Amino acid sequence: MSRSDNDSWDLASSVGATATVVAAQRAVASRGPDPLIDDPYAEPLVRAVGGDVVVTMLDGEDAPDSIAALNRKQLAEAMAVRTRFFDGLFIHAAAGVRQAVILASGLDTRAYRLPWPAGTVVYEIDQPAVIEFKTATLADLGADPAATRRAIAVDLRDDWPKALVDNGLDPGKPTAWIAEGLLIYLPPQAQDQLFDNITRLSAPGSYVATEYIPDASAFSGDQSRGVMEGFRRFGFDGELPELVYHGQRSSVVEYLTACGWDVTAQTLDEAYAANGFELPGDEMFAAFADARIVSGVLTGTSSPA
């Protein structure tokens, strides 16, 4: 089913299912004697969701590395690159920032697993069903947040800035923001509005991290075939072209720069090399050749469009 203005989801359907796939990737990357990341909560959360992703991605047989379609080694390395980047933003910012916001938090467990300094407040924003499930499941597991966690059950299409401030966010103090795996699920205009809101709520010294794909054709028609073939092998039967929003988007680098952020961007090749990995050359990864991971620091007075 295609996206609509008022659609909703849980962790087994629509956009929510992609959050479960991402958490399953984190679980794979956390396995083995020398894991690439450390997320002890990813696997139990995914198993609590249940469904085909558990059977195939966590418990199924893997394909040999020589097969072009996505295999677990590729899953683990891709998620390690992504997770280390966003973890690193929060860890670096924590030297002087005590407010952190995870937008569309899904099954993200950074509030529980990162070494937050005393006095840090981590805000998580997502759909009510997602927030309720994760909060209850982690409580049942006996997990305690490593910071003050404030989970805000609000849709990003609603007035989430007000909800943040009402729950204690101080726009007069620096904040660290991450928007991981989010932008493609927003209409182009909503992407700009997201960064306008982030900028308005940020004091100088704030941090932001996200990723974007300049060419959305990776999620449409023939371009998405290799991507979908890879993920169907691991139990995800959604149609990416129906889950994302298409159309011309602003350059995230240019837009954030115009809003007063000092922006740095890496290609996937550069990000993989920085982690000691080699970017696979198959069709799955070729579809994202133009992807960038982006971080920024707010250095002065903001002026969102």
Backbone bond lengths (Angstrom), bond angles and torsions (degrees), N, CA, C in turn:
res aa  C-N    CA-C-N  psi(-1)  N-CA   C-N-CA  omega(-1)  CA-C   N-CA-C  phi
1 M - - - 1.462 - - 1.519 109.56 -
2 S 1.332 117.54 134.44 1.448 122.24 -179.84 1.526 110.57 -71.68
3 R 1.324 115.49 158.74 1.443 121.44 178.95 1.527 111.08 -68.14
4 S 1.345 115.56 152.04 1.459 121.62 175.24 1.522 108.38 -138.99
5 D 1.315 117.30 167.11 1.465 121.43 -172.29 1.522 112.94 -62.94
6 N 1.330 118.05 -30.51 1.466 120.57 -174.75 1.524 113.00 -118.24
7 D 1.339 117.21 23.58 1.459 118.49 -178.27 1.528 110.40 -71.56
8 S 1.321 115.24 159.06 1.461 121.74 177.62 1.517 108.30 -138.74
9 W 1.327 116.44 171.80 1.456 119.38 -175.73 1.521 110.19 -160.17
10 D 1.334 113.76 164.39 1.454 120.48 168.12 1.523 106.75 -117.94
11 L 1.325 117.40 -168.80 1.458 119.99 -173.78 1.519 113.89 -81.26
12 A 1.321 117.03 1.94 1.457 120.66 177.14 1.522 111.96 -114.42
13 S 1.337 118.14 5.45 1.452 119.95 -175.46 1.515 111.19 -141.58
14 S 1.340 114.90 153.35 1.453 123.15 172.80 1.533 111.58 48.95
15 V 1.323 116.86 -136.56 1.454 121.19 -178.08 1.524 111.21 -61.20
16 G 1.330 117.02 -32.04 1.456 120.04 179.23 1.513 113.06 -60.07
17 A 1.328 116.87 -34.42 1.460 119.99 179.34 1.523 111.63 -65.01
18 T 1.326 117.19 -30.54 1.462 118.79 177.65 1.522 110.38 -67.09
19 A 1.326 118.18 -32.26 1.462 120.66 175.91 1.522 110.83 -64.96
20 T 1.339 116.56 -36.28 1.460 120.35 177.57 1.525 110.81 -67.94
21 V 1.336 117.11 -39.92 1.461 120.86 176.47 1.530 110.60 -60.85
22 V 1.326 116.96 -43.86 1.460 121.03 179.45 1.531 110.46 -62.66
23 A 1.336 117.00 -43.11 1.464 119.94 177.99 1.522 110.79 -63.80
24 A 1.331 117.51 -36.65 1.461 120.39 176.80 1.528 110.73 -64.47
25 Q 1.324 116.93 -37.60 1.460 119.80 174.61 1.525 110.93 -62.65
26 R 1.325 117.09 -40.95 1.465 119.62 177.65 1.525 110.42 -63.53
27 A 1.338 116.56 -36.68 1.464 119.76 177.40 1.520 111.06 -63.20
28 V 1.324 116.98 -42.70 1.465 121.17 178.71 1.529 109.99 -63.13
29 A 1.333 117.16 -42.85 1.460 121.19 -178.78 1.524 112.24 -69.84
30 S 1.325 117.93 -16.93 1.471 122.25 -179.29 1.515 112.53 -93.62
31 R 1.322 117.94 0.48 1.453 121.73 -176.18 1.525 111.61 -90.79
32 G 1.338 113.78 166.99 1.457 120.80 171.17 1.509 113.53 91.55
33 P 1.334 116.11 171.12 1.466 120.56 -178.44 1.524 112.94 -69.81
34 D 1.317 117.72 -21.81 1.458 121.52 -179.71 1.535 108.48 -133.36
35 P 1.336 117.36 68.99 1.468 120.28 -174.47 1.523 111.78 -64.42
36 L 1.331 115.16 150.26 1.461 120.51 -178.42 1.521 111.97 -80.20
37 I 1.329 117.62 -27.69 1.461 122.75 174.78 1.523 107.60 -138.10
38 D 1.317 115.82 173.44 1.469 120.50 -179.84 1.526 109.32 -128.01
39 D 1.322 115.58 93.33 1.469 121.02 175.55 1.525 107.85 -128.15
40 P 1.330 117.65 88.74 1.470 120.23 -175.37 1.518 113.84 -70.14
41 Y 1.323 117.30 -12.04 1.463 119.92 -176.10 1.526 113.16 -98.90
42 A 1.319 117.74 -11.35 1.463 119.89 -175.08 1.534 111.60 -61.84
43 E 1.334 116.64 -49.89 1.461 118.74 -176.03 1.530 113.04 -65.17
44 P 1.336 120.32 -47.58 1.468 118.08 178.52 1.530 113.06 -62.83
45 L 1.322 117.74 -32.14 1.465 119.14 176.26 1.521 111.28 -65.81
46 V 1.323 116.88 -45.15 1.458 120.42 179.82 1.523 110.48 -64.48
47 R 1.318 117.48 -40.88 1.467 119.61 178.46 1.527 110.79 -65.07
48 A 1.308 117.29 -32.33 1.462 119.65 177.59 1.526 111.57 -68.74
49 V 1.328 116.61 -33.47 1.475 120.09 174.60 1.517 109.63 -66.77
50 G 1.348 116.18 -43.31 1.461 121.30 -179.93 1.509 112.53 77.24
51 G 1.334 115.85 -173.48 1.452 121.17 177.56 1.515 112.75 98.47
52 D 1.322 115.11 -173.83 1.457 121.54 -173.11 1.521 113.41 -65.44
53 V 1.342 117.54 -27.96 1.462 119.21 179.93 1.520 110.49 -60.07
54 V 1.338 117.21 -39.36 1.462 120.60 177.93 1.519 110.18 -63.11
55 V 1.318 116.35 -48.58 1.463 121.34 -174.73 1.514 111.18 -62.10
56 T 1.326 117.09 -43.21 1.462 119.98 -172.59 1.519 113.45 -92.61
57 M 1.307 118.60 -50.82 1.464 119.90 -175.24 1.520 112.17 -73.60
58 L 1.331 117.88 -38.89 1.455 120.46 -176.90 1.525 113.12 -90.65
59 D 1.318 117.61 -37.34 1.459 120.15 -170.86 1.522 114.84 -115.45
60 G 1.323 118.06 -13.74 1.449 120.33 -175.71 1.519 113.08 -77.72
61 E 1.334 115.29 171.15 1.456 120.51 177.75 1.518 109.71 -76.92
62 D 1.319 115.38 147.65 1.458 120.46 -179.58 1.523 109.98 -92.96
63 A 1.339 113.57 158.36 1.460 119.44 172.59 1.526 108.99 -87.08
64 P 1.330 117.09 153.02 1.469 118.71 175.92 1.521 110.63 -60.07
65 D 1.345 115.59 152.29 1.462 119.57 179.69 1.517 112.15 -59.12
66 S 1.325 117.17 -24.45 1.464 120.55 -176.95 1.519 112.55 -73.10
67 I 1.345 117.56 -17.71 1.462 119.90 179.90 1.514 108.63 -77.74
68 A 1.335 116.29 132.93 1.459 121.04 -173.41 1.523 112.19 -65.66
69 A 1.346 116.89 -35.51 1.460 118.92 -179.28 1.528 109.83 -60.68
70 L 1.294 115.56 154.24 1.463 122.77 -173.25 1.527 111.90 -52.10
71 N 1.332 117.35 131.43 1.460 122.08 174.75 1.528 109.31 -123.00
72 R 1.328 116.45 174.71 1.461 119.11 -172.33 1.528 112.99 -67.38
73 K 1.312 117.37 -31.73 1.468 119.17 176.60 1.527 109.40 -61.70
74 Q 1.328 116.45 -45.15 1.460 120.00 178.18 1.523 111.34 -64.97
75 L 1.342 116.60 -41.28 1.462 120.41 177.19 1.527 110.83 -57.55
76 A 1.334 115.87 -46.94 1.461 120.55 -176.03 1.519 111.20 -66.03
77 E 1.321 117.18 -44.41 1.459 119.64 -178.44 1.521 111.22 -67.93
78 A 1.332 117.70 -41.91 1.462 120.40 178.95 1.519 110.90 -60.72
79 M 1.323 116.35 -42.90 1.462 118.98 -179.06 1.527 111.42 -74.00
80 A 1.314 118.13 -31.16 1.461 120.00 176.23 1.527 110.75 -63.66
81 V 1.334 116.67 -43.78 1.472 120.50 177.81 1.523 109.99 -58.35
82 R 1.306 115.73 -48.70 1.466 121.06 -177.09 1.533 111.69 -66.40
83 T 1.325 116.48 -47.68 1.466 120.29 -175.85 1.519 111.59 -67.23
84 R 1.324 117.61 -43.06 1.461 120.31 179.78 1.533 110.91 -62.14
85 F 1.332 116.81 -35.96 1.456 120.36 -179.96 1.528 111.29 -63.77
86 F 1.331 116.52 -50.96 1.463 119.38 -177.81 1.526 111.72 -72.31
87 D 1.335 117.37 -37.30 1.467 119.66 173.50 1.525 109.91 -58.36
88 G 1.324 115.57 -44.69 1.451 120.65 -177.24 1.517 112.95 -61.71
89 L 1.324 116.24 -36.52 1.463 119.50 177.98 1.518 110.29 -61.78
90 F 1.327 116.76 -47.66 1.461 120.40 179.92 1.535 111.54 -65.08
91 I 1.316 117.31 -42.77 1.466 120.54 -178.14 1.525 110.48 -64.92
92 H 1.328 116.41 -42.47 1.465 120.15 178.13 1.522 110.79 -64.84
93 A 1.321 117.00 -44.79 1.461 120.76 -178.20 1.523 111.77 -64.86
94 A 1.320 116.64 -28.71 1.466 120.68 -174.64 1.521 113.17 -63.99
95 A 1.331 117.51 -11.49 1.459 119.62 176.87 1.526 111.18 -61.77
96 G 1.349 116.64 -27.67 1.451 117.78 -179.32 1.511 115.28 -143.82
97 V 1.336 117.08 2.14 1.468 121.62 -175.31 1.520 109.16 -115.21
98 R 1.320 116.94 135.51 1.465 121.06 -178.26 1.530 112.23 -119.89
99 Q 1.328 117.11 13.20 1.468 121.74 173.94 1.520 108.19 -126.65
100 A 1.324 116.97 129.07 1.459 121.46 178.06 1.521 108.94 -132.48
101 V 1.327 116.36 141.20 1.462 121.59 -179.17 1.517 109.15 -127.98
102 I 1.333 115.96 128.24 1.467 122.94 175.34 1.516 106.92 -109.97
103 L 1.324 116.61 109.00 1.460 122.22 -178.03 1.519 109.68 -85.83
104 A 1.341 116.86 136.11 1.469 121.42 -175.63 1.520 109.31 51.56
105 S 1.325 115.85 61.73 1.469 122.01 -167.15 1.518 114.48 -70.24
106 G 1.328 118.86 -23.92 1.457 120.18 177.59 1.518 112.66 51.49
107 L 1.337 116.81 -127.86 1.461 121.91 179.08 1.526 112.06 -99.89
108 D 1.320 116.54 23.58 1.457 122.43 176.03 1.531 109.90 -61.19
109 T 1.346 116.59 134.13 1.472 120.30 -178.83 1.525 112.53 -119.49
110 R 1.321 117.55 23.09 1.467 119.86 -177.59 1.525 112.35 -61.60
111 A 1.322 117.94 -31.31 1.464 119.61 178.06 1.524 111.45 -61.98
112 Y 1.338 116.65 -22.22 1.461 122.13 -176.82 1.533 112.71 -100.08
113 R 1.317 117.75 -29.96 1.461 118.75 -167.04 1.524 115.60 -111.86
114 L 1.344 118.94 -12.14 1.453 119.69 179.18 1.537 110.87 -88.52
115 P 1.343 117.53 156.13 1.476 121.21 -178.23 1.526 111.20 -84.14
116 W 1.309 117.40 76.18 1.457 121.58 -176.17 1.534 111.03 -73.25
117 P 1.327 117.53 137.50 1.468 119.59 173.74 1.532 110.84 -65.70
118 A 1.306 116.08 155.11 1.461 120.60 177.70 1.528 109.58 -57.35
119 G 1.311 115.61 140.05 1.458 120.74 178.76 1.512 115.11 90.07
120 T 1.330 117.50 -0.30 1.464 120.06 -179.84 1.527 110.46 -79.66
121 V 1.320 115.38 138.09 1.462 122.17 173.86 1.528 108.03 -113.67
122 V 1.324 116.41 125.73 1.460 122.21 177.95 1.520 108.50 -108.73
123 Y 1.319 115.96 120.68 1.460 122.49 178.49 1.527 109.28 -100.37
124 E 1.317 116.05 130.91 1.461 121.21 175.50 1.527 108.70 -116.92
125 I 1.325 115.85 133.17 1.463 121.01 -179.99 1.521 109.07 -122.46
126 D 1.335 115.41 128.24 1.466 119.74 173.62 1.528 108.97 -166.53
127 Q 1.342 114.44 179.12 1.457 120.85 178.73 1.529 109.99 -60.23
128 P 1.329 118.04 148.37 1.475 120.65 -177.50 1.520 114.18 -53.87
129 A 1.345 118.16 -44.17 1.464 120.10 -177.62 1.521 111.33 -63.85
130 V 1.336 117.26 -35.17 1.464 121.41 -179.88 1.526 110.33 -70.14
131 I 1.318 116.20 -47.65 1.473 120.91 178.88 1.523 110.58 -59.26
132 E 1.325 117.05 -46.40 1.470 120.86 -177.52 1.517 111.05 -62.28
133 F 1.331 117.24 -44.63 1.467 120.51 -178.50 1.521 111.19 -62.94
134 K 1.316 117.11 -50.02 1.463 119.19 -175.97 1.527 111.46 -65.41
135 T 1.320 117.00 -43.50 1.458 120.55 -179.44 1.528 111.06 -59.87
136 A 1.341 116.60 -46.39 1.460 120.91 -178.20 1.530 111.33 -67.95
137 T 1.334 117.11 -41.26 1.462 120.33 -177.37 1.520 111.19 -66.74
138 L 1.334 117.78 -43.72 1.457 120.21 179.28 1.531 111.18 -66.92
139 A 1.323 116.77 -35.06 1.465 119.63 175.88 1.524 110.33 -63.55
140 D 1.330 117.14 -42.49 1.462 121.19 178.10 1.528 111.74 -62.85
141 L 1.337 116.26 -29.38 1.456 120.95 178.19 1.525 112.29 -79.83
142 G 1.326 116.55 -6.28 1.462 120.57 -178.33 1.511 113.43 78.63
143 A 1.343 117.45 17.70 1.460 121.14 -178.96 1.530 110.32 -79.67
144 D 1.312 115.87 137.43 1.460 122.05 176.95 1.526 109.19 -116.30
145 P 1.323 118.58 133.89 1.467 120.21 177.01 1.525 111.00 -60.17
146 A 1.335 115.59 146.97 1.459 121.11 177.89 1.525 111.56 -89.06
147 A 1.342 116.04 -2.12 1.458 122.97 175.48 1.514 106.95 -139.67
148 T 1.316 117.13 175.80 1.458 119.40 170.51 1.519 108.11 -71.70
149 R 1.326 117.13 115.62 1.468 121.67 -176.67 1.518 109.63 -102.34
150 R 1.313 115.98 127.29 1.454 121.27 175.78 1.523 108.06 -122.35
151 A 1.334 115.22 103.44 1.465 121.95 -178.82 1.522 108.92 -89.61
152 I 1.321 115.68 123.72 1.463 121.68 -174.53 1.516 108.61 -114.29
153 A 1.321 115.36 113.11 1.465 120.97 -177.76 1.528 109.47 -85.58
154 V 1.315 115.73 85.85 1.463 120.90 -179.24 1.520 108.90 -145.70
155 D 1.308 116.04 139.50 1.457 122.29 177.49 1.524 109.11 -75.14
156 L 1.323 117.45 140.40 1.456 120.35 179.02 1.527 112.79 -66.61
157 R 1.332 117.06 -11.41 1.462 120.12 174.29 1.528 111.94 -83.78
158 D 1.333 116.30 -9.16 1.460 121.49 177.50 1.530 109.70 -98.69
159 D 1.312 117.12 -168.90 1.460 120.90 -175.07 1.525 110.65 -84.63
160 W 1.325 115.57 69.62 1.458 120.21 -179.05 1.531 112.98 -69.43
161 P 1.337 120.66 -30.50 1.477 117.64 175.06 1.527 112.67 -58.87
162 K 1.333 117.18 -42.52 1.461 120.27 177.93 1.526 110.41 -63.43
163 A 1.340 116.10 -41.60 1.460 119.66 179.46 1.531 110.88 -61.36
164 L 1.323 117.58 -39.56 1.456 120.77 178.13 1.528 111.40 -62.88
165 V 1.328 115.71 -49.85 1.462 119.68 -178.95 1.524 110.45 -63.79
166 D 1.329 116.78 -39.77 1.460 120.09 178.55 1.524 111.97 -62.97
167 N 1.338 116.29 -25.68 1.465 120.51 179.45 1.526 112.84 -96.29
168 G 1.329 116.16 11.19 1.456 118.47 169.88 1.509 117.47 113.84
169 L 1.334 119.56 -7.41 1.459 119.15 178.99 1.526 109.72 -62.30
170 D 1.323 116.90 133.36 1.461 122.75 179.98 1.531 108.72 -106.08
171 P 1.343 118.04 104.58 1.472 119.99 -179.79 1.523 113.25 -63.50
172 G 1.312 118.05 -14.16 1.454 121.14 178.54 1.514 113.37 -81.45
173 K 1.326 117.82 -5.72 1.460 122.32 178.91 1.530 109.49 -116.52
174 P 1.336 118.18 151.92 1.468 120.52 179.42 1.528 111.71 -60.95
175 T 1.311 115.28 146.82 1.464 123.07 -179.94 1.521 108.76 -133.03
176 A 1.332 117.23 145.68 1.458 122.49 171.91 1.522 108.65 -104.59
177 W 1.326 116.19 126.28 1.458 122.60 -175.75 1.521 110.30 -118.54
178 I 1.336 117.15 140.40 1.464 119.40 165.91 1.525 109.30 -129.70
179 A 1.324 113.65 138.25 1.464 122.23 173.40 1.519 106.19 -124.54
180 E 1.324 115.07 83.78 1.468 122.03 -173.32 1.523 110.55 -93.96
181 G 1.329 116.41 126.56 1.453 120.25 176.91 1.505 113.52 58.58
182 L 1.314 117.45 35.34 1.462 121.74 -171.08 1.521 113.62 -113.78
183 L 1.310 118.54 -41.57 1.464 120.86 -164.13 1.525 113.87 -59.81
184 I 1.316 117.97 -36.35 1.469 119.34 -177.45 1.523 112.53 -68.33
185 Y 1.331 116.43 -16.35 1.467 120.32 179.00 1.527 112.11 -93.54
186 L 1.327 116.36 6.48 1.457 122.18 176.49 1.523 109.66 -111.09
187 P 1.336 118.44 143.19 1.462 119.53 170.23 1.527 109.60 -60.13
188 P 1.340 118.54 153.51 1.467 120.26 -177.93 1.522 113.95 -52.74
189 Q 1.320 117.90 -43.34 1.458 120.03 -179.56 1.529 111.08 -66.29
190 A 1.339 116.29 -36.29 1.466 120.10 178.83 1.523 111.44 -67.43
191 Q 1.324 117.11 -30.07 1.472 119.63 175.06 1.524 110.47 -61.33
192 D 1.330 116.16 -46.22 1.469 119.36 177.90 1.527 110.89 -62.23
193 Q 1.332 116.21 -42.91 1.464 120.11 -179.26 1.525 111.24 -63.58
194 L 1.318 116.54 -36.22 1.463 120.31 177.19 1.523 110.44 -57.53
195 F 1.334 116.77 -48.58 1.458 119.64 -178.43 1.519 112.06 -72.04
196 D 1.325 117.62 -30.01 1.464 119.68 172.59 1.531 110.32 -61.15
197 N 1.317 116.09 -45.96 1.463 120.40 -179.51 1.525 111.86 -65.22
198 I 1.327 116.26 -43.19 1.464 120.00 177.51 1.526 109.88 -58.27
199 T 1.319 116.46 -44.96 1.462 120.18 -178.10 1.520 111.58 -64.75
200 R 1.315 116.83 -41.91 1.465 120.25 -179.70 1.529 112.29 -64.30
201 L 1.326 116.09 -29.42 1.463 120.49 -178.51 1.525 112.90 -91.86
202 S 1.330 117.45 4.45 1.459 121.40 -172.54 1.523 111.72 -111.80
203 A 1.323 115.06 135.09 1.460 121.47 171.74 1.524 108.65 -91.68
204 P 1.331 117.77 157.70 1.470 119.43 173.97 1.526 110.93 -51.36
205 G 1.330 114.86 140.41 1.457 120.03 -174.59 1.514 113.16 95.14
206 S 1.335 117.01 -0.98 1.461 121.18 176.27 1.521 109.95 -75.47
207 Y 1.328 115.58 159.03 1.461 123.01 179.55 1.532 109.67 -122.76
208 V 1.333 116.03 151.90 1.453 121.04 174.01 1.520 108.48 -143.39
209 A 1.322 116.81 145.24 1.462 121.62 175.38 1.514 108.88 -140.75
210 T 1.315 116.18 140.83 1.455 121.88 178.59 1.526 107.93 -159.91
211 E 1.320 116.76 -176.69 1.456 120.91 171.44 1.519 107.90 -142.77
212 Y 1.317 116.15 154.56 1.459 117.94 179.89 1.519 110.54 -150.56
213 I 1.311 114.88 160.23 1.455 122.52 179.12 1.528 107.42 -121.44
214 P 1.315 118.42 109.54 1.461 120.25 -176.81 1.521 113.54 -58.61
215 D 1.338 116.94 -34.58 1.458 121.09 -177.24 1.520 109.38 -108.06
216 A 1.342 116.94 105.00 1.465 121.40 -177.27 1.522 113.32 -73.83
217 S 1.336 117.93 0.26 1.468 119.69 179.71 1.526 111.72 -64.52
218 A 1.342 117.40 -15.69 1.461 120.31 175.89 1.519 111.40 -61.16
219 F 1.324 116.93 -18.63 1.461 121.18 -177.78 1.521 112.41 -112.06
220 S 1.320 117.32 23.59 1.457 119.02 -179.41 1.519 110.65 -142.61
221 G 1.309 115.54 145.40 1.454 122.51 172.67 1.511 113.92 53.36
222 D 1.334 114.96 -138.16 1.452 120.98 -175.58 1.518 112.30 -62.97
223 Q 1.341 116.95 -29.84 1.454 119.88 -176.47 1.529 112.20 -63.63
224 S 1.329 116.88 -29.16 1.462 119.57 -176.22 1.528 113.09 -88.41
225 R 1.331 116.97 -6.32 1.464 119.01 -173.02 1.528 111.78 -60.70
226 G 1.337 116.65 -47.07 1.462 119.16 -179.33 1.510 111.97 -64.03
227 V 1.343 116.57 -37.79 1.454 120.86 178.09 1.520 110.26 -62.02
228 M 1.333 116.55 -48.13 1.453 120.64 -175.89 1.529 111.79 -69.61
229 E 1.321 117.48 -35.87 1.461 119.40 177.98 1.531 110.44 -61.20
230 G 1.328 115.62 -39.47 1.456 118.97 178.45 1.508 112.25 -63.28
231 F 1.337 117.61 -47.57 1.456 120.24 -175.65 1.530 112.54 -76.29
232 R 1.321 118.79 -27.54 1.469 119.17 176.85 1.520 111.09 -65.05
233 R 1.322 116.34 -29.35 1.454 119.29 176.82 1.519 111.16 -62.39
234 F 1.314 116.41 -21.71 1.454 120.47 -177.30 1.517 112.57 -113.71
235 G 1.332 116.51 27.35 1.451 119.82 167.38 1.509 116.95 91.83
236 F 1.342 118.94 -0.73 1.466 120.11 178.70 1.512 108.79 -93.25
237 D 1.353 116.24 114.56 1.458 119.47 -175.27 1.523 112.62 -108.18
238 G 1.326 117.70 12.40 1.460 120.35 177.19 1.521 111.66 -72.04
239 E 1.303 115.93 164.97 1.455 122.00 177.34 1.529 108.15 -107.25
240 L 1.321 116.84 108.06 1.460 120.32 -177.83 1.527 113.22 -54.29
241 P 1.336 119.01 -42.27 1.468 117.65 -179.67 1.524 113.27 -58.57
242 E 1.339 117.56 -25.49 1.460 120.68 -179.37 1.532 112.38 -88.66
243 L 1.309 117.64 -13.84 1.463 121.00 -177.22 1.519 113.02 -95.52
244 V 1.320 116.76 -21.79 1.465 119.89 -176.10 1.523 109.56 -105.60
245 Y 1.331 113.86 164.25 1.461 120.35 176.11 1.523 109.32 -101.60
246 H 1.316 115.06 134.39 1.458 120.71 -178.03 1.532 109.84 -101.51
247 G 1.308 116.59 178.18 1.447 121.58 179.55 1.516 111.82 112.46
248 Q 1.315 115.52 163.84 1.454 121.93 -178.11 1.518 111.20 -64.96
249 R 1.328 116.81 131.07 1.461 122.16 -179.46 1.516 110.29 -117.45
250 S 1.321 114.85 155.64 1.460 119.95 171.94 1.524 109.42 -68.10
251 S 1.309 116.74 148.35 1.451 121.05 169.62 1.527 108.12 -67.62
252 V 1.331 116.43 122.71 1.460 119.93 -178.85 1.528 110.67 -60.90
253 V 1.313 116.80 -40.57 1.462 120.46 179.99 1.522 110.34 -61.50
254 E 1.317 116.81 -48.76 1.467 120.20 -178.59 1.520 111.59 -67.22
255 Y 1.324 116.98 -39.29 1.460 120.17 -176.96 1.527 110.70 -67.14
256 L 1.331 116.87 -48.07 1.457 119.45 179.51 1.529 111.18 -64.47
257 T 1.313 117.39 -38.34 1.461 120.36 177.47 1.520 110.87 -59.99
258 A 1.327 117.08 -43.13 1.461 121.18 178.86 1.525 111.88 -64.98
259 C 1.328 116.65 -24.36 1.469 121.31 178.85 1.526 112.75 -85.99
260 G 1.330 117.27 -0.29 1.458 119.68 176.57 1.511 115.79 104.31
261 W 1.333 117.68 8.24 1.458 121.29 -179.43 1.523 110.45 -92.34
262 D 1.312 116.32 141.24 1.467 122.97 171.98 1.521 106.69 -89.35
263 V 1.335 116.86 107.74 1.467 122.39 -164.37 1.530 111.45 -107.12
264 T 1.328 114.94 140.88 1.461 123.00 172.60 1.525 108.10 -124.52
265 A 1.340 116.85 137.79 1.463 120.97 179.74 1.523 110.16 -131.44
266 Q 1.327 115.64 143.61 1.461 122.09 176.34 1.520 109.55 -123.12
267 T 1.328 116.71 142.86 1.453 120.52 168.49 1.519 109.37 -75.61
268 L 1.336 116.36 166.03 1.465 118.57 176.47 1.523 111.37 -62.94
269 D 1.335 117.02 -38.70 1.465 120.20 176.95 1.529 110.35 -56.52
270 E 1.331 115.60 -46.61 1.458 120.01 -179.00 1.527 111.34 -66.00
271 A 1.331 116.60 -40.92 1.458 120.27 -179.11 1.527 111.17 -66.11
272 Y 1.327 116.95 -41.95 1.462 120.03 177.66 1.532 110.55 -63.22
273 A 1.328 116.36 -45.98 1.464 119.94 -179.18 1.516 111.29 -61.54
274 A 1.334 117.59 -37.95 1.461 121.45 179.37 1.523 111.96 -63.21
275 N 1.346 116.17 -23.64 1.462 121.23 179.11 1.523 113.35 -100.03
276 G 1.330 116.21 5.18 1.459 120.14 178.85 1.518 114.30 80.14
277 F 1.339 117.46 18.93 1.451 122.04 179.75 1.530 109.97 -111.68
278 E 1.327 114.91 164.32 1.469 121.34 173.81 1.516 108.68 -111.94
279 L 1.318 117.24 127.53 1.460 121.43 -179.29 1.525 109.78 -64.38
280 P 1.347 118.24 124.34 1.464 120.06 178.13 1.525 110.77 -59.48
281 G 1.323 115.43 149.46 1.468 119.88 -176.85 1.504 113.84 -102.29
282 D 1.356 118.22 15.50 1.461 119.27 -176.07 1.523 111.65 -83.77
283 E 1.336 115.17 178.47 1.457 121.62 -174.94 1.519 112.12 -63.20
284 M 1.317 116.84 -35.39 1.454 121.52 179.84 1.523 111.20 -55.96
285 F 1.329 116.94 -48.66 1.454 120.86 -176.45 1.520 112.07 -84.11
286 A 1.329 117.34 -26.50 1.459 120.07 177.87 1.518 111.48 -62.09
287 A 1.347 116.90 -29.52 1.463 120.51 179.76 1.519 111.78 -63.76
288 F 1.342 117.13 -21.03 1.458 121.03 -177.83 1.520 111.86 -111.31
289 A 1.316 116.63 28.79 1.458 120.73 -176.39 1.522 112.65 -60.10
290 D 1.331 117.05 -29.77 1.470 120.70 -177.94 1.517 113.39 -93.46
291 A 1.336 117.76 4.49 1.463 120.36 -178.41 1.527 110.77 -65.85
292 R 1.317 115.45 149.77 1.463 121.83 177.28 1.528 109.18 -133.46
293 I 1.326 116.37 145.60 1.457 120.24 166.57 1.518 106.62 -104.94
294 V 1.321 115.46 135.13 1.463 121.06 -165.24 1.518 109.89 -129.47
295 S 1.322 116.28 136.46 1.460 121.01 172.12 1.519 108.73 -135.94
296 G 1.325 115.48 157.37 1.449 119.04 -178.83 1.514 111.94 -155.29
297 V 1.316 115.20 156.26 1.460 123.10 175.35 1.519 107.58 -122.92
298 L 1.321 116.84 132.53 1.459 120.73 178.43 1.525 108.38 -80.43
299 T 1.320 114.83 115.63 1.470 119.58 -171.14 1.523 113.39 -102.48
300 G 1.340 117.95 -14.87 1.456 118.61 -176.37 1.514 110.75 -156.25
301 T 1.314 115.37 -160.14 1.458 120.68 -179.65 1.507 109.85 -68.32
302 S 1.323 116.36 129.67 1.460 121.51 -178.14 1.507 110.70 -79.97
303 S 1.341 115.39 152.86 1.458 120.66 176.63 1.517 109.99 -146.32
304 P 1.373 117.04 66.05 1.453 119.40 -178.95 1.504 111.85 -61.31
305 A 1.338 115.06 149.92 1.459 120.09 -178.47 1.510 110.73 -64.88
